[in-house]
Amino acid sequence: MLDEVTNTSKLFDQARERLSLAAEYLTIDPDVLQKLRYPKETLSVCLLVRMDDGSRRSFKAFRCRYDDTRGPTKGGIRYHPAVNIDEVMTLAFLMTFKCAVANLPYGGAKGGISVDANQLSRSELERLSRAYVKAFAHFIGPERDIPAPDMYTNSMVMGWMADEYSAMVGQPSPAVITGKPLELGGSLGREDATGRGGYLALRHLESDLHLVPEKSRVILQGFGNVAYHCARLLHGDGYKIVGVSDSRGAIYDPDGMDPIAIMEHKRSVGTVSGAPTNGTCKEMDNSELLEQDCDVLIPAALEGAITNQNAHKIVAKIIVELANGPVAPEADEILDKKGIIVIPDILANCGGVTVSYFEWVQNKAGFYWDLEEIHRRLESIIVPETRHVWSIKTEKQVDMRTAAYILALDRISSAIAAHGTKDYFAS
Ligand code: GLU
C-alpha cells in the first residue's frame, strides 16, 4: 500500500528505518541520507508474451537500480506472483547494503516478474525471460547493472538472458549477468555460494555464540538450493539437522536427519514431507516448524516469516537469515529482548552475490579460477566482514543487523562524500 504523502510503501519505509537507525551511530553528512532516500531509477514495464496455445499474455515486470555510488548495480531477478514494485525497490535497497557489507565494488539493484513460473511451459518461460531482457536491455549492462538469479530463477534462465543480451549488442557479453551455466561462462562455486556464505559466517562466530556443533540442533525453513547446501555443510561438521520445510509441508525429528537423503526424497516426490529421518518424525505445517525446539533457526524462504505474531514463540538462540528480509522489522525488537542473536540477511546471505562478483571478474578477464580458489576467496571475504560486524556490535552495544548497517552505511557514505559534501563546498 502506497503512502499518499511520501509515495512510498510500508515495506520500503520500514527498510529505510533501519538506515536511520544505523545513521545515529555515525557522523554522516545529511547529503548522504538524502541520496539514499529514494532509488536512482526504477522501471516498470508490461511484457506481452506468446503462449503455447497461440494467445498472448501480459506480465508486469520491474527493475530498480537503487544506488550506484560504489559501482555498477547488482542484484537478482525474481519470478513470483507476489512481485511488485515496492518489493523490488526494497530488495534493491537491501542489495545496496549487502554489497557494501561484503565490500564489493557494486551498488544495489533488483528485478522481478509477477508470474507463477510453475504454470508456464519451458518454452513460455524462455520467451518470457528473453522478453524481459529485450525490455530492459538499455537498463542493464556489464558496466551498468548486472542481474543474477533470485527466487524461482536459475542458471538456465540466466543463460537465456545472457544469450538474448549478446544477440542484441552483437557480441558475446557474458558479464551482463551472473549465475549462468558453467558452459556459458558461469563460475564454479556459484551454486552453493549463498548457503556456504551463511555456513562460514555461523562457523566463524561459533565461540562468540557458545555453539558446539555436536550439541547444536538446526531447523531450516524453505529447503531449496540455498538451505540445502547450508544444511549439508553444517551436517558435515556435526550439527544436527532436526527440521526442514518447503511450501508443501514441514518435518521435525529431534533425533536428526541427513540433508542429502532429504533432498533426494524432495527431488523424487516434490516435497520434504514423508522423507526418511533418524527417529520418529513429526509432520507439521511450515509456520509451526519455526516454533520448534532448536539452537539455530535458518529462515531460507520468503520475507516476513517471523513477525510480531510469532516472534515471541521462537525458541532458537540464533537466527541465520538466508532469505532476504525473513524477520520483519517489528519482530527485531522482540527477538532482541529475548536475547536471540540474528545474523542479518545482508551478511548471512551475501555469499551468493560475492561469488557472482567473482563470476563477473572472471568473465571480464576471460580467465577462470578453480573451485579451491573460489572457496578461498569467498572465505577471505565472509570471515573478516563477519568479524567486522561482530566487533561493531560489541563496541556499540547494538544488534548484529544494526552493526551490519553501520558498516555498510559507513562505506557507502564515504564513497558519496568523496564527491564533496556540504562542508567541503561551503568552506
Ligand atoms: N539474488 C541474490 C541475492 O539476493 C544474488 C544476487 C546476485 O548474485 O547478484 O543476494
Residues whose N, C-alpha, C, O or C-beta is under 5 A from the ligand:
A	BS01	LIG	K74 G75 G76 I146 A148 P149 D150 N349 G352 V353 S356
